[in-house]
Amino acid sequence: MKYFMPILASIVTAGEILMLVFLFFIWKAGASTVDQGVINLIYGVALGYHSAFMIVIGYYFGSSQSSADKTKIMAQSAEAPPGEVKP
């Protein structure tokens, strides 16, 4: 469970980069050479990955990560004898 969140964040970030690469190649090839249904599908998937990517970024750089760290520090200090704080 310790490595689950970093691995999941890496997968979502790689997916976001992959979707941006797909969109770049579609743009470079020209929209007229690619079926419009495929373009709409890739745009929809890209928006979904972008939403997941924003959630990952919000967790790691927002208040959720610092709140989890604070909870861990409070649990460690509660286990320590009075007057002694674990590093």
Distance bins in CASP14 RR format, pairs under 12 A and 6 or more apart:
PFRMAT RR
TARGET T0000
AUTHOR 0000-0000-0000
RMODE 2
METHOD distances of the structure
MODEL  1
1 7 0 0 0 0 0 1 0 0 0 0 0
1 8 0 0 0 0 0 1 0 0 0 0 0
2 72 0 0 0 0 0 1 0 0 0 0 0
3 9 0 0 0 0 0 1 0 0 0 0 0
3 10 0 0 0 0 1 0 0 0 0 0 0
4 10 0 0 0 0 0 1 0 0 0 0 0
4 11 0 0 0 0 0 1 0 0 0 0 0
5 11 0 0 0 0 0 1 0 0 0 0 0
5 12 0 0 0 0 0 1 0 0 0 0 0
5 55 0 0 0 0 0 1 0 0 0 0 0
5 56 0 0 0 0 1 0 0 0 0 0 0
5 59 1 0 0 1 0 0 0 0 0 0 0
5 60 0 0 0 0 1 0 0 0 0 0 0
5 64 0 0 0 0 0 1 0 0 0 0 0
5 65 0 0 0 0 1 0 0 0 0 0 0
5 68 0 0 0 0 1 0 0 0 0 0 0
6 12 0 0 0 0 0 1 0 0 0 0 0
6 13 0 0 0 0 0 1 0 0 0 0 0
6 56 0 0 0 0 0 1 0 0 0 0 0
6 59 0 0 0 0 0 1 0 0 0 0 0
6 60 0 0 0 0 1 0 0 0 0 0 0
6 65 0 0 0 0 0 1 0 0 0 0 0
7 13 0 0 0 0 0 1 0 0 0 0 0
7 14 0 0 0 0 0 1 0 0 0 0 0
7 56 0 0 0 0 0 1 0 0 0 0 0
8 14 0 0 0 0 0 1 0 0 0 0 0
8 15 0 0 0 0 0 1 0 0 0 0 0
8 52 0 0 0 0 1 0 0 0 0 0 0
8 53 0 0 0 0 0 1 0 0 0 0 0
8 55 0 0 0 0 0 1 0 0 0 0 0
8 56 1 0 0 1 0 0 0 0 0 0 0
8 59 0 0 0 0 1 0 0 0 0 0 0
8 60 0 0 0 0 0 1 0 0 0 0 0
9 15 0 0 0 0 0 1 0 0 0 0 0
9 16 0 0 0 0 0 1 0 0 0 0 0
9 52 0 0 0 0 1 0 0 0 0 0 0
9 53 0 0 0 0 1 0 0 0 0 0 0
9 54 0 0 0 0 0 1 0 0 0 0 0
9 55 0 0 0 0 1 0 0 0 0 0 0
9 56 1 0 1 0 0 0 0 0 0 0 0
9 57 0 0 0 0 1 0 0 0 0 0 0
9 58 0 0 0 0 0 1 0 0 0 0 0
9 59 1 0 0 1 0 0 0 0 0 0 0
9 60 1 0 0 1 0 0 0 0 0 0 0
9 61 0 0 0 0 0 1 0 0 0 0 0
9 65 0 0 0 0 0 1 0 0 0 0 0
10 16 0 0 0 0 0 1 0 0 0 0 0
10 17 0 0 0 0 0 1 0 0 0 0 0
10 53 0 0 0 0 0 1 0 0 0 0 0
10 56 0 0 0 0 1 0 0 0 0 0 0
10 60 0 0 0 0 0 1 0 0 0 0 0
11 17 0 0 0 0 0 1 0 0 0 0 0
11 18 0 0 0 0 0 1 0 0 0 0 0
11 49 0 0 0 0 0 1 0 0 0 0 0
11 52 0 0 0 0 1 0 0 0 0 0 0
11 53 0 0 0 0 0 1 0 0 0 0 0
11 56 0 0 0 0 1 0 0 0 0 0 0
12 18 0 0 0 0 0 1 0 0 0 0 0
12 19 0 0 0 0 0 1 0 0 0 0 0
12 48 0 0 0 0 0 1 0 0 0 0 0
12 49 1 0 0 1 0 0 0 0 0 0 0
12 50 0 0 0 0 1 0 0 0 0 0 0
12 51 0 0 0 0 1 0 0 0 0 0 0
12 52 1 0 1 0 0 0 0 0 0 0 0
12 53 1 0 1 0 0 0 0 0 0 0 0
12 54 0 0 0 0 1 0 0 0 0 0 0
12 55 0 0 0 0 1 0 0 0 0 0 0
12 56 1 0 1 0 0 0 0 0 0 0 0
12 57 0 0 0 0 1 0 0 0 0 0 0
12 58 0 0 0 0 0 1 0 0 0 0 0
12 59 0 0 0 0 0 1 0 0 0 0 0
12 60 0 0 0 0 0 1 0 0 0 0 0
13 19 0 0 0 0 0 1 0 0 0 0 0
13 20 0 0 0 0 0 1 0 0 0 0 0
13 49 0 0 0 0 1 0 0 0 0 0 0
13 50 0 0 0 0 0 1 0 0 0 0 0
13 52 0 0 0 0 1 0 0 0 0 0 0
13 53 1 0 0 1 0 0 0 0 0 0 0
13 54 0 0 0 0 0 1 0 0 0 0 0
13 55 0 0 0 0 0 1 0 0 0 0 0
13 56 1 0 0 1 0 0 0 0 0 0 0
13 57 0 0 0 0 1 0 0 0 0 0 0
13 60 0 0 0 0 0 1 0 0 0 0 0
14 20 0 0 0 0 0 1 0 0 0 0 0
14 21 0 0 0 0 0 1 0 0 0 0 0
14 49 0 0 0 0 1 0 0 0 0 0 0
14 52 0 0 0 0 0 1 0 0 0 0 0
14 53 0 0 0 0 0 1 0 0 0 0 0
14 56 0 0 0 0 0 1 0 0 0 0 0
15 21 0 0 0 0 1 0 0 0 0 0 0
15 22 0 0 0 0 1 0 0 0 0 0 0
15 23 0 0 0 0 0 1 0 0 0 0 0
15 45 0 0 0 0 1 0 0 0 0 0 0
15 46 0 0 0 0 1 0 0 0 0 0 0
15 48 0 0 0 0 0 1 0 0 0 0 0
15 49 1 0 1 0 0 0 0 0 0 0 0
15 50 0 0 0 0 1 0 0 0 0 0 0
15 52 0 0 0 0 1 0 0 0 0 0 0
15 53 1 0 0 1 0 0 0 0 0 0 0
15 56 0 0 0 0 0 1 0 0 0 0 0
16 22 0 0 0 0 0 1 0 0 0 0 0
16 23 0 0 0 0 0 1 0 0 0 0 0
16 45 0 0 0 0 0 1 0 0 0 0 0
16 46 0 0 0 0 1 0 0 0 0 0 0
16 47 0 0 0 0 0 1 0 0 0 0 0
16 48 0 0 0 0 1 0 0 0 0 0 0
16 49 1 0 1 0 0 0 0 0 0 0 0
16 50 1 0 0 1 0 0 0 0 0 0 0
16 51 0 0 0 0 1 0 0 0 0 0 0
16 52 1 0 0 1 0 0 0 0 0 0 0
16 53 1 0 1 0 0 0 0 0 0 0 0
16 54 0 0 0 0 1 0 0 0 0 0 0
16 55 0 0 0 0 0 1 0 0 0 0 0
16 56 0 0 0 0 1 0 0 0 0 0 0
16 57 0 0 0 0 1 0 0 0 0 0 0
17 23 0 0 0 0 0 1 0 0 0 0 0
17 24 0 0 0 0 0 1 0 0 0 0 0
17 46 0 0 0 0 0 1 0 0 0 0 0
17 49 0 0 0 0 1 0 0 0 0 0 0
17 50 0 0 0 0 0 1 0 0 0 0 0
17 53 0 0 0 0 1 0 0 0 0 0 0
18 24 0 0 0 0 0 1 0 0 0 0 0
18 25 0 0 0 0 0 1 0 0 0 0 0
18 42 0 0 0 0 0 1 0 0 0 0 0
18 45 0 0 0 0 1 0 0 0 0 0 0
18 46 0 0 0 0 1 0 0 0 0 0 0
18 49 0 0 0 0 1 0 0 0 0 0 0
18 50 0 0 0 0 0 1 0 0 0 0 0
18 53 0 0 0 0 0 1 0 0 0 0 0
19 25 0 0 0 0 0 1 0 0 0 0 0
19 26 0 0 0 0 0 1 0 0 0 0 0
19 41 0 0 0 0 0 1 0 0 0 0 0
19 42 1 0 0 1 0 0 0 0 0 0 0
19 43 0 0 0 0 1 0 0 0 0 0 0
19 44 0 0 0 0 1 0 0 0 0 0 0
19 45 1 0 0 1 0 0 0 0 0 0 0
19 46 1 0 1 0 0 0 0 0 0 0 0
19 47 0 0 0 0 1 0 0 0 0 0 0
19 48 0 0 0 0 1 0 0 0 0 0 0
19 49 1 0 1 0 0 0 0 0 0 0 0
19 50 1 0 0 1 0 0 0 0 0 0 0
19 51 0 0 0 0 0 1 0 0 0 0 0
19 52 0 0 0 0 0 1 0 0 0 0 0
19 53 0 0 0 0 1 0 0 0 0 0 0
20 26 0 0 0 0 0 1 0 0 0 0 0
20 27 0 0 0 0 0 1 0 0 0 0 0
20 42 0 0 0 0 0 1 0 0 0 0 0
20 43 0 0 0 0 0 1 0 0 0 0 0
20 45 0 0 0 0 0 1 0 0 0 0 0
20 46 1 0 0 1 0 0 0 0 0 0 0
20 47 0 0 0 0 0 1 0 0 0 0 0
20 49 0 0 0 0 1 0 0 0 0 0 0
20 50 0 0 0 0 1 0 0 0 0 0 0
20 53 0 0 0 0 0 1 0 0 0 0 0
21 27 0 0 0 0 0 1 0 0 0 0 0
21 28 0 0 0 0 0 1 0 0 0 0 0
21 42 0 0 0 0 0 1 0 0 0 0 0
21 46 0 0 0 0 0 1 0 0 0 0 0
21 49 0 0 0 0 0 1 0 0 0 0 0
22 28 0 0 0 0 0 1 0 0 0 0 0
22 29 0 0 0 0 0 1 0 0 0 0 0
22 34 0 0 0 0 0 1 0 0 0 0 0
22 38 0 0 0 0 1 0 0 0 0 0 0
22 39 0 0 0 0 0 1 0 0 0 0 0
22 41 0 0 0 0 0 1 0 0 0 0 0
22 42 1 0 1 0 0 0 0 0 0 0 0
22 43 0 0 0 0 1 0 0 0 0 0 0
22 44 0 0 0 0 0 1 0 0 0 0 0
22 45 0 0 0 0 1 0 0 0 0 0 0
22 46 1 0 0 1 0 0 0 0 0 0 0
22 49 0 0 0 0 0 1 0 0 0 0 0
23 29 0 0 0 0 0 1 0 0 0 0 0
23 30 0 0 0 0 0 1 0 0 0 0 0
23 31 0 0 0 0 0 1 0 0 0 0 0
23 34 0 0 0 0 0 1 0 0 0 0 0
23 38 0 0 0 0 0 1 0 0 0 0 0
23 39 0 0 0 0 1 0 0 0 0 0 0
23 41 0 0 0 0 0 1 0 0 0 0 0
23 42 1 0 0 1 0 0 0 0 0 0 0
23 43 1 0 0 1 0 0 0 0 0 0 0
23 44 0 0 0 0 0 1 0 0 0 0 0
23 45 0 0 0 0 0 1 0 0 0 0 0
23 46 1 0 1 0 0 0 0 0 0 0 0
23 47 0 0 0 0 0 1 0 0 0 0 0
23 49 0 0 0 0 0 1 0 0 0 0 0
23 50 0 0 0 0 0 1 0 0 0 0 0
24 30 0 0 0 0 0 1 0 0 0 0 0
24 42 0 0 0 0 0 1 0 0 0 0 0
24 46 0 0 0 0 0 1 0 0 0 0 0
25 31 0 0 0 0 0 1 0 0 0 0 0
25 33 0 0 0 0 0 1 0 0 0 0 0
25 34 0 0 0 0 1 0 0 0 0 0 0
25 38 0 0 0 0 0 1 0 0 0 0 0
25 39 0 0 0 0 0 1 0 0 0 0 0
25 42 0 0 0 0 1 0 0 0 0 0 0
26 32 0 0 0 0 0 1 0 0 0 0 0
26 33 0 0 0 0 1 0 0 0 0 0 0
26 34 1 0 1 0 0 0 0 0 0 0 0
26 35 0 0 0 0 0 1 0 0 0 0 0
26 36 0 0 0 0 0 1 0 0 0 0 0
26 37 0 0 0 0 0 1 0 0 0 0 0
26 38 0 0 0 0 1 0 0 0 0 0 0
26 39 1 0 0 1 0 0 0 0 0 0 0
26 40 0 0 0 0 0 1 0 0 0 0 0
26 41 0 0 0 0 0 1 0 0 0 0 0
26 42 1 0 0 1 0 0 0 0 0 0 0
26 43 0 0 0 0 1 0 0 0 0 0 0
26 46 0 0 0 0 0 1 0 0 0 0 0
27 33 0 0 0 0 0 1 0 0 0 0 0
27 34 0 0 0 0 1 0 0 0 0 0 0
27 39 0 0 0 0 1 0 0 0 0 0 0
27 42 0 0 0 0 0 1 0 0 0 0 0
27 43 0 0 0 0 0 1 0 0 0 0 0
27 46 0 0 0 0 0 1 0 0 0 0 0
28 34 0 0 0 0 0 1 0 0 0 0 0
29 35 0 0 0 0 0 1 0 0 0 0 0
29 38 0 0 0 0 0 1 0 0 0 0 0
29 39 0 0 0 0 0 1 0 0 0 0 0
29 42 0 0 0 0 0 1 0 0 0 0 0
30 36 0 0 0 0 0 1 0 0 0 0 0
30 39 0 0 0 0 1 0 0 0 0 0 0
31 37 0 0 0 0 0 1 0 0 0 0 0
31 38 0 0 0 0 0 1 0 0 0 0 0
31 39 1 0 0 1 0 0 0 0 0 0 0
31 40 0 0 0 0 0 1 0 0 0 0 0
31 42 0 0 0 0 0 1 0 0 0 0 0
31 43 0 0 0 0 0 1 0 0 0 0 0
32 39 0 0 0 0 0 1 0 0 0 0 0
33 39 0 0 0 0 0 1 0 0 0 0 0
34 40 0 0 0 0 0 1 0 0 0 0 0
34 41 0 0 0 0 0 1 0 0 0 0 0
34 42 0 0 0 0 1 0 0 0 0 0 0
34 43 0 0 0 0 0 1 0 0 0 0 0
35 41 0 0 0 0 1 0 0 0 0 0 0
35 42 0 0 0 0 0 1 0 0 0 0 0
36 42 0 0 0 0 0 1 0 0 0 0 0
36 43 0 0 0 0 0 1 0 0 0 0 0
37 43 0 0 0 0 1 0 0 0 0 0 0
37 44 0 0 0 0 0 1 0 0 0 0 0
38 44 0 0 0 0 0 1 0 0 0 0 0
38 45 0 0 0 0 0 1 0 0 0 0 0
39 45 0 0 0 0 0 1 0 0 0 0 0
39 46 0 0 0 0 0 1 0 0 0 0 0
40 46 0 0 0 0 0 1 0 0 0 0 0
40 47 0 0 0 0 0 1 0 0 0 0 0
41 47 0 0 0 0 0 1 0 0 0 0 0
41 48 0 0 0 0 0 1 0 0 0 0 0
42 48 0 0 0 0 0 1 0 0 0 0 0
42 49 0 0 0 0 0 1 0 0 0 0 0
43 49 0 0 0 0 0 1 0 0 0 0 0
43 50 0 0 0 0 0 1 0 0 0 0 0
44 50 0 0 0 0 1 0 0 0 0 0 0
44 51 0 0 0 0 0 1 0 0 0 0 0
45 51 0 0 0 0 0 1 0 0 0 0 0
45 52 0 0 0 0 0 1 0 0 0 0 0
46 52 0 0 0 0 0 1 0 0 0 0 0
46 53 0 0 0 0 0 1 0 0 0 0 0
47 53 0 0 0 0 0 1 0 0 0 0 0
47 54 0 0 0 0 0 1 0 0 0 0 0
48 54 0 0 0 0 1 0 0 0 0 0 0
48 55 0 0 0 0 0 1 0 0 0 0 0
49 55 0 0 0 0 0 1 0 0 0 0 0
49 56 0 0 0 0 0 1 0 0 0 0 0
50 56 0 0 0 0 0 1 0 0 0 0 0
50 57 0 0 0 0 0 1 0 0 0 0 0
51 57 0 0 0 0 0 1 0 0 0 0 0
51 58 0 0 0 0 0 1 0 0 0 0 0
52 58 0 0 0 0 0 1 0 0 0 0 0
52 59 0 0 0 0 0 1 0 0 0 0 0
53 59 0 0 0 0 0 1 0 0 0 0 0
53 60 0 0 0 0 0 1 0 0 0 0 0
54 60 0 0 0 0 0 1 0 0 0 0 0
54 61 0 0 0 0 0 1 0 0 0 0 0
54 62 0 0 0 0 0 1 0 0 0 0 0
55 61 0 0 0 0 0 1 0 0 0 0 0
55 62 0 0 0 0 0 1 0 0 0 0 0
55 64 0 0 0 0 1 0 0 0 0 0 0
56 62 0 0 0 0 0 1 0 0 0 0 0
56 64 0 0 0 0 0 1 0 0 0 0 0
56 65 0 0 0 0 0 1 0 0 0 0 0
57 64 0 0 0 0 0 1 0 0 0 0 0
57 65 0 0 0 0 0 1 0 0 0 0 0
58 64 1 0 0 1 0 0 0 0 0 0 0
58 65 0 0 0 0 1 0 0 0 0 0 0
58 66 0 0 0 0 0 1 0 0 0 0 0
59 65 1 0 1 0 0 0 0 0 0 0 0
59 66 0 0 0 0 0 1 0 0 0 0 0
59 67 0 0 0 0 0 1 0 0 0 0 0
59 68 0 0 0 0 1 0 0 0 0 0 0
60 66 0 0 0 0 1 0 0 0 0 0 0
60 68 0 0 0 0 0 1 0 0 0 0 0
60 69 0 0 0 0 0 1 0 0 0 0 0
62 68 0 0 0 0 0 1 0 0 0 0 0
62 69 0 0 0 0 0 1 0 0 0 0 0
63 69 0 0 0 0 0 1 0 0 0 0 0
63 70 0 0 0 0 1 0 0 0 0 0 0
64 70 0 0 0 0 0 1 0 0 0 0 0
64 71 0 0 0 0 0 1 0 0 0 0 0
65 71 0 0 0 0 0 1 0 0 0 0 0
65 72 0 0 0 0 0 1 0 0 0 0 0
66 72 0 0 0 0 0 1 0 0 0 0 0
66 73 0 0 0 0 0 1 0 0 0 0 0
67 73 0 0 0 0 0 1 0 0 0 0 0
67 74 0 0 0 0 0 1 0 0 0 0 0
68 74 0 0 0 0 0 1 0 0 0 0 0
68 75 0 0 0 0 0 1 0 0 0 0 0
69 75 0 0 0 0 0 1 0 0 0 0 0
69 76 0 0 0 0 0 1 0 0 0 0 0
70 76 0 0 0 0 0 1 0 0 0 0 0
70 77 0 0 0 0 0 1 0 0 0 0 0
71 77 0 0 0 0 0 1 0 0 0 0 0
71 78 0 0 0 0 0 1 0 0 0 0 0
72 78 0 0 0 0 0 1 0 0 0 0 0
72 79 0 0 0 0 0 1 0 0 0 0 0
72 86 0 0 0 0 0 1 0 0 0 0 0
73 79 0 0 0 0 0 1 0 0 0 0 0
73 80 0 0 0 0 0 1 0 0 0 0 0
73 85 0 0 0 0 1 0 0 0 0 0 0
73 86 0 0 0 0 1 0 0 0 0 0 0
73 87 0 0 0 0 0 1 0 0 0 0 0
74 80 0 0 0 0 0 1 0 0 0 0 0
74 85 0 0 0 0 0 1 0 0 0 0 0
74 86 0 0 0 0 0 1 0 0 0 0 0
75 86 0 0 0 0 1 0 0 0 0 0 0
76 84 0 0 0 0 0 1 0 0 0 0 0
76 85 1 0 0 1 0 0 0 0 0 0 0
76 86 1 0 1 0 0 0 0 0 0 0 0
76 87 0 0 0 0 1 0 0 0 0 0 0
77 83 0 0 0 0 1 0 0 0 0 0 0
77 84 0 0 0 0 1 0 0 0 0 0 0
77 85 1 0 1 0 0 0 0 0 0 0 0
77 86 1 0 0 1 0 0 0 0 0 0 0
77 87 0 0 0 0 0 1 0 0 0 0 0
78 84 0 0 0 0 0 1 0 0 0 0 0
78 85 0 0 0 0 0 1 0 0 0 0 0
78 86 0 0 0 0 1 0 0 0 0 0 0
79 85 0 0 0 0 0 1 0 0 0 0 0
79 86 1 0 0 1 0 0 0 0 0 0 0
80 86 1 0 1 0 0 0 0 0 0 0 0
80 87 0 0 0 0 1 0 0 0 0 0 0
END
